[in-house]
Amino acid sequence: MDRQTIIDVQTRLLLRVVARMVAMLPGGDGILLRRVYLVVLSMLRPAESAARRVIAIAETLVTITPSAKRKAQPKGGIPKGDGEHIPAFPLFDLRLSFRPRTKRVAGIGPRIRPLDGTSEPTPPPPPAASPDDIVDGATLMRRIAALRAALENVPKQAQRLARQLAGGRTRYRRVMRPGRPPGHRERGRRAVDYILADCQSLALMVLHEVAINNSS
């Protein structure tokens, strides 16, 4: 399977995942039930990772001069044509952080005792999060829009990635971070899990092949 075929096949599969996520979202103000938000987010993260790997493969087909400068994205993202803006799709995985996390537990605040020895009743703890809570899904919807826009024009994203690499980012610090990709699920059985696994393997294979050819 050549690179362009890989790009075309994986892009079609990812656009199906995007369509499935969009079908789960209500229109309008972006207010979601927490359970819907979490399900869509669990699909979005591996889909974004898979798309970055497709774009990385597509970038190997781009020819750009070494002196090319990184072209900045327009402020506010990419215009959709209706007054709104789609944020630029992030081309690089977030780096892993090895700093220890400080666990914060929601509490009821400091207890203050009056000087006269009396005490006030302890207020009840805050209610636990419920799957039926209402949450704001506007950011989630913007991320999905950015992912769809990137998949609908992979060559443009590949050119954008090539300019960023030529503008100073080393080939070693490519799209993919070391280890498992963001959104990876051990023993994942969803379609998006298989797509991410395939894109990860294919991207590693293609980039390794390119590195060998460039060194010879």
C-alpha positions in Angstrom: 0.0 0.0 0.0 1.5 3.3 -1.1 1.5 6.5 1.0 -1.3 8.2 -0.8 -3.5 5.1 -0.5 -2.8 5.0 3.2 -3.8 8.7 3.5 -7.0 8.3 1.5 -8.2 5.2 3.4 -7.4 6.4 6.9 -8.9 9.9 6.1 -12.2 8.3 5.0 -12.3 6.2 8.2 -11.7 9.2 10.4 -14.3 11.3 8.7 -16.8 8.5 9.6 -15.7 8.8 13.2 -16.2 12.6 13.0 -19.7 12.1 11.5 -20.6 9.8 14.4 -19.4 12.3 17.0 -21.3 15.1 15.3 -24.5 13.0 15.3 -24.2 12.6 19.1 -24.1 16.4 19.6 -27.1 18.7 19.8 -27.1 21.8 17.7 -27.3 25.3 18.9 -25.8 26.5 22.2 -23.5 23.5 22.8 -25.0 22.4 26.1 -24.4 18.7 26.7 -25.2 16.1 29.3 -22.0 15.1 31.0 -22.3 11.4 29.9 -22.5 12.5 26.2 -19.6 14.9 26.7 -17.4 12.1 28.1 -18.3 9.6 25.4 -17.6 12.1 22.6 -14.3 13.2 24.3 -13.2 9.6 24.6 -13.6 9.3 20.8 -12.2 12.7 19.9 -8.7 12.3 21.5 -7.7 9.1 19.6 -9.3 10.6 16.4 -7.1 13.7 16.8 -4.0 11.6 17.3 -4.8 9.4 14.3 -5.3 12.5 12.2 -1.9 13.9 13.2 -0.3 10.7 12.0 -2.1 10.8 8.7 -0.9 14.4 8.2 2.7 13.3 9.2 2.5 10.7 6.4 1.2 13.2 4.0 4.0 15.6 4.9 6.6 13.1 3.6 5.1 13.7 0.1 5.6 17.5 0.4 8.6 19.2 -1.2 9.6 22.4 0.5 12.9 24.3 0.5 15.0 24.1 3.7 14.9 27.9 3.9 11.1 28.1 4.0 9.9 30.1 7.0 7.1 29.0 9.3 3.9 30.6 8.2 1.8 31.8 11.1 -1.9 30.9 11.3 -4.3 33.8 11.1 -5.4 35.1 14.5 -8.6 33.4 15.6 -8.3 30.4 13.4 -9.7 29.6 10.0 -12.8 31.6 8.9 -15.8 29.3 8.2 -17.6 31.9 6.1 -20.4 32.7 8.5 -18.6 35.0 10.9 -17.3 32.2 13.1 -13.8 30.8 13.2 -12.5 27.2 13.3 -9.3 26.9 15.5 -6.2 25.6 13.8 -5.8 21.9 14.2 -2.8 21.1 16.5 -0.2 19.2 14.4 2.0 18.0 17.3 1.1 15.7 20.2 1.3 17.2 23.6 4.5 16.3 25.3 4.4 13.9 28.2 4.8 15.5 31.6 6.7 13.6 34.3 6.0 16.1 37.1 4.1 14.6 40.0 0.6 15.7 40.1 -0.9 17.2 43.3 -4.2 15.7 44.0 -6.8 18.2 45.0 -9.9 17.1 46.7 -12.9 19.4 46.7 -13.7 20.4 50.3 -16.0 22.7 52.2 -13.3 25.3 53.0 -11.7 26.2 56.3 -13.6 25.7 59.6 -13.7 28.8 61.7 -14.8 28.5 65.4 -16.2 31.6 67.2 -14.3 32.8 70.2 -17.3 32.3 72.5 -17.0 28.5 72.1 -20.1 28.0 70.1 -19.9 26.1 66.8 -21.9 26.2 63.7 -23.2 23.1 61.9 -20.8 21.8 59.2 -22.1 22.5 55.8 -22.7 19.5 53.6 -20.1 18.5 51.0 -20.6 19.5 47.4 -22.7 17.1 45.4 -20.8 14.5 43.4 -20.7 14.9 39.6 -23.6 13.1 37.9 -23.8 11.7 34.3 -27.0 13.8 34.0 -25.2 17.1 34.8 -25.3 19.8 32.2 -21.9 20.9 30.9 -20.6 23.4 28.3 -19.5 21.6 25.1 -18.5 24.6 23.1 -14.8 23.8 23.3 -15.4 20.2 22.4 -17.4 21.2 19.4 -14.7 23.6 18.2 -12.1 20.8 18.5 -14.4 18.5 16.4 -14.8 21.3 13.8 -11.0 21.8 13.6 -10.5 18.0 13.2 -13.1 17.8 10.4 -11.6 20.8 8.6 -8.1 19.2 8.8 -9.3 15.9 7.4 -11.2 17.6 4.6 -7.9 19.2 3.4 -5.0 16.9 4.4 -2.7 18.3 1.7 -3.0 21.8 3.2 -2.3 20.5 6.7 0.7 18.6 5.3 2.1 21.9 3.8 1.5 23.6 7.1 3.4 20.9 8.9 6.2 21.0 6.4 6.6 24.8 6.9 6.7 24.3 10.6 9.4 21.6 10.4 11.4 23.8 7.9 11.0 26.7 10.3 13.1 25.2 13.0 11.3 22.1 14.4 13.6 19.1 14.2 12.7 15.9 12.4 13.1 14.0 15.6 10.5 16.1 17.3 7.9 15.2 14.8 4.2 14.9 15.2 4.3 11.8 17.4 5.5 11.8 21.0 7.5 8.8 22.3 5.5 5.9 23.6 1.7 5.5 23.3 -0.2 8.1 21.5 -2.7 10.4 23.2 -6.1 8.7 23.4 -4.6 5.2 23.3 -6.7 2.6 25.2 -5.3 -0.7 26.2 -7.4 -3.4 24.7 -9.6 -0.8 23.0 -12.4 -2.4 20.9 -13.9 0.7 19.3 -13.5 1.5 15.6 -11.4 4.6 16.5 -9.1 2.5 18.6 -8.3 0.3 15.7 -7.8 3.3 13.4 -5.4 4.9 15.8 -3.4 1.7 16.2 -3.2 1.4 12.4 -2.2 5.0 11.9 0.5 4.8 14.6 2.0 1.7 13.0 1.8 3.0 9.5 3.3 6.4 10.4 6.2 4.8 12.3 6.8 2.6 9.2 6.7 5.4 6.7 8.8 7.8 8.8 11.4 5.1 9.4 11.5 4.4 5.7 12.0 8.2 4.9 14.7 8.5 7.6 16.6 5.6 6.0 16.3 7.0 2.5 17.4 10.5 3.6 20.5 9.0 5.3 21.6 7.0 2.3 
